[in-house]
């Protein structure tokens, strides 16, 4: 008898909101996933107190685009802009949720961005965040807030600005570990309910190991109703993994382990150069 009980129930998805393109991508992905798993989306906008403190300095300046003129930046000006951005974020959340009839809530708070998100994450089942914000050089690096969430213990969904409509193509990294088995069952359940695709990437170094992993993976999947493709992927071949992910449209790369991303530049490269979302599917010991 193959397992049928859910391995993880997602009832509430937290999405970190600002007005950047990657935040909008995170919102769209959170809403799309919420529709599939019947969850609520909780949008959080944080008025950054560190940024407000900087604006209190008499030396604070801003460079206006596209004129390149320099102007004084005051706390009052910045507060008004943050209120405008918060309202834009709220409207974007409401519009995205209403399109697919997903329940949603919105909250605007003032504080340290990472601290507020981590605190809110403890009360939700999954956090969706864009890989970057508006910071200089952001196209090359994952934002610090996203990295704080990656380092946390809960499930995190990372997005770039790339999104296309249509059924999701789920990609599951399978190395035979307990967390990989749980992630595989979850991905199969969601992909099956969406008539989407599921490709299992077998983290095998040779053909014999790949055959063993495929047999184990097949024993965890539903009896029928889901078409699954298998692809051996040598875990040492990070260039090959990146090359494959770059060919996938509208993909969600699900991992129960961070093993492929032991080196941060690999995670950054996947988010920068491919169109897949990365779902780090961690367990705190209570999810079974």
C-alpha positions in Angstrom: 0.0 0.0 0.0 1.5 3.3 -1.1 1.2 6.3 1.3 -1.7 8.6 0.8 -1.6 10.9 3.8 -0.3 14.4 3.2 3.3 14.9 4.2 2.9 18.6 4.7 -0.2 20.7 4.9 0.1 24.3 3.7 -2.7 26.4 5.0 -1.0 29.9 5.0 1.6 31.2 2.7 3.5 34.3 3.7 4.7 36.5 0.8 7.3 39.3 1.4 6.0 42.3 -0.5 7.7 45.4 -1.8 7.4 47.0 -5.3 10.3 45.2 -7.0 9.8 42.8 -10.0 11.0 39.8 -8.0 8.5 40.6 -5.2 5.7 40.6 -7.8 7.0 37.2 -9.0 6.9 35.9 -5.5 3.3 37.1 -5.1 2.2 35.5 -8.3 3.8 32.2 -7.4 2.4 32.3 -3.9 -1.1 32.8 -5.2 -0.7 30.1 -7.8 0.4 27.6 -5.2 -2.3 28.7 -2.8 -4.9 28.0 -5.4 -3.5 24.5 -5.9 -3.3 23.6 -2.2 -6.3 25.6 -1.0 -4.3 27.9 1.2 -4.5 31.6 2.3 -2.0 34.1 1.2 -0.6 36.5 3.9 1.1 39.6 2.4 3.6 41.5 4.6 5.1 44.9 3.8 7.8 46.1 6.2 8.7 49.7 6.6 12.4 49.4 7.1 13.5 51.3 10.3 17.1 51.2 9.3 16.3 53.1 6.1 14.2 55.6 8.1 17.1 56.2 10.5 19.4 56.9 7.6 16.9 59.5 6.3 17.2 61.3 9.7 20.8 62.2 8.9 21.4 65.8 7.7 23.7 64.3 5.1 21.1 62.0 3.6 20.8 62.5 -0.2 19.1 60.9 -3.1 19.9 60.8 -6.8 16.8 61.4 -8.9 16.4 59.3 -12.0 16.7 60.0 -14.9 17.9 63.5 -14.3 20.7 62.4 -12.0 20.1 65.5 -9.9 20.8 65.2 -6.2 18.2 66.1 -3.6 17.8 66.1 0.1 16.2 62.9 1.5 14.2 63.5 4.7 12.4 61.1 7.0 9.0 62.7 6.1 9.6 62.2 2.4 10.6 58.6 2.9 7.7 57.8 5.1 5.2 59.1 2.5 6.9 57.0 -0.1 6.7 53.9 2.0 3.0 54.5 2.6 2.5 54.7 -1.2 4.5 51.6 -1.8 2.6 49.7 0.9 -0.7 50.7 -0.7 0.7 49.5 -4.1 1.7 46.2 -2.6 -1.7 45.8 -1.0 -3.5 46.4 -4.2 -1.3 44.0 -6.1 -2.0 41.3 -3.5 -5.8 41.8 -3.7 -5.8 41.8 -7.4 -3.7 38.6 -7.7 -5.7 36.8 -5.1 -9.1 37.8 -6.6 -8.1 36.5 -10.0 -8.1 32.9 -8.7 -10.4 33.4 -5.7 -7.8 32.8 -3.1 -8.3 34.3 0.4 -5.7 36.8 1.5 -4.8 39.2 4.2 -2.4 42.2 4.3 -0.3 43.7 7.0 2.1 46.7 7.0 4.5 46.9 9.9 7.5 49.0 10.9 10.7 47.3 12.0 13.8 45.4 10.7 12.9 43.6 7.6 14.5 40.2 8.3 13.3 40.2 11.9 9.7 41.0 11.0 9.7 38.3 8.2 11.2 35.6 10.4 8.7 36.4 13.2 5.8 36.2 10.7 7.2 33.1 9.1 6.9 31.2 12.5 3.1 31.6 12.2 2.9 30.4 8.6 3.6 27.2 6.6 5.7 28.6 3.7 7.4 31.9 2.9 7.6 33.2 -0.7 10.2 35.9 -1.4 11.8 37.5 -4.4 15.5 36.7 -4.6 16.4 40.4 -4.5 15.0 43.9 -3.9 16.0 47.2 -5.3 19.6 47.3 -3.9 22.6 48.2 -6.0 24.1 45.2 -7.7 21.1 43.1 -6.9 21.0 41.4 -10.2 24.2 39.6 -9.2 23.4 38.5 -5.6 20.6 37.2 -3.5 19.2 39.8 -1.2 20.2 39.6 2.5 16.6 39.1 3.7 16.2 36.2 1.3 19.4 34.7 2.6 18.2 35.0 6.2 15.2 33.0 5.2 17.2 30.4 3.3 19.3 29.9 6.5 16.2 29.4 8.6 14.5 26.0 9.2 11.2 26.5 7.5 10.1 26.0 3.9 11.1 28.9 1.6 10.1 29.6 -2.0 12.6 31.8 -3.9 11.7 33.6 -7.1 13.4 35.7 -9.8 11.4 38.1 -11.9 10.6 35.5 -14.5 7.1 34.1 -14.5 4.9 32.6 -17.3 1.3 31.5 -17.0 0.2 27.9 -17.3 0.5 24.6 -15.3 3.6 24.2 -13.2 6.4 21.8 -14.1 7.5 20.3 -10.8 11.1 19.2 -10.6 12.1 17.1 -7.6 15.7 16.6 -6.5 15.8 13.0 -5.1 18.8 11.7 -3.3 17.0 9.0 -1.3 17.1 10.9 2.0 14.1 11.0 4.3 13.4 14.7 3.5 13.7 14.0 -0.2 11.1 11.2 0.1 8.7 13.6 1.9 9.3 16.3 -0.7 8.6 13.8 -3.5 5.3 12.7 -2.1 4.3 16.4 -1.6 5.3 17.3 -5.2 3.4 14.3 -6.6 0.3 15.3 -4.7 0.3 18.9 -5.9 1.3 18.1 -9.5 -1.4 15.4 -9.7 -4.1 17.9 -8.6 -2.9 20.4 -11.2 -2.5 18.0 -14.2 1.1 19.3 -14.2 4.4 17.7 -14.9 6.7 16.0 -12.5 10.3 15.3 -13.3 12.4 13.5 -10.7 16.1 14.3 -10.9 17.9 11.2 -9.5 21.1 12.3 -7.7 23.1 9.3 -8.8 26.7 9.0 -9.8 26.2 5.9 -12.0 23.5 3.9 -13.8 23.2 1.3 -11.1 22.6 3.9 -8.4 20.1 5.7 -10.7 18.1 2.4 -11.1 17.9 1.9 -7.4 16.8 5.5 -6.7 14.2 5.3 -9.5 12.8 2.1 -8.0 12.6 3.7 -4.5 11.0 6.8 -5.9 8.3 4.8 -7.8 7.4 3.0 -4.6 6.5 6.4 -3.1 4.3 7.7 -5.9 0.5 7.2 -6.4 -0.7 4.1 -8.2 -2.1 6.1 -11.2 -3.0 9.5 -12.5 0.4 11.1 -12.6 2.9 11.0 -15.4 6.4 11.1 -14.1 9.7 11.5 -16.0 13.1 10.5 -14.5 16.4 12.0 -15.2 19.7 10.9 -13.7 21.7 13.9 -12.5 25.2 13.5 -11.1 25.2 15.6 -8.0 28.8 16.6 -8.8 27.8 18.1 -12.1 26.5 21.5 -11.1 27.0 22.9 -14.6 24.8 20.1 -16.0 22.1 20.8 -13.4 22.1 24.5 -14.2 22.0 23.8 -18.0 19.0 21.6 -17.5 17.1 24.0 -15.3 17.6 26.8 -17.9 15.6 24.8 -20.4 12.5 24.6 -18.1 9.6 27.0 -18.5 7.4 27.7 -15.5 9.2 25.3 -13.3 9.3 24.8 -9.5 12.5 23.1 -8.3 11.6 21.3 -5.1 14.4 20.1 -2.7 14.3 18.5 0.7 18.0 19.3 1.1 20.2 22.2 0.2 22.9 19.8 -1.0 23.0 21.1 -4.6 23.4 24.6 -3.2 26.2 24.0 -0.7 28.0 26.7 -2.5 25.9 29.9 -2.6 26.9 31.0 -6.1 25.1 27.9 -7.5 21.8 29.0 -5.9 22.4 32.5 -7.2 23.1 31.2 -10.7 19.9 29.1 -10.8 17.8 32.1 -9.7 19.6 34.5 -12.0 19.9 32.4 -15.2 16.9 30.1 -15.1 13.1 30.6 -15.0 12.5 28.2 -12.2 11.3 28.9 -8.7 13.3 27.2 -6.0 11.3 25.6 -3.1 13.6 24.6 -0.2 11.4 22.1 1.6 12.7 21.8 5.2 11.1 20.0 8.1 11.1 21.0 11.8 10.4 17.5 13.1 6.7 18.1 13.6 5.7 17.6 10.0 5.2 13.9 9.1 
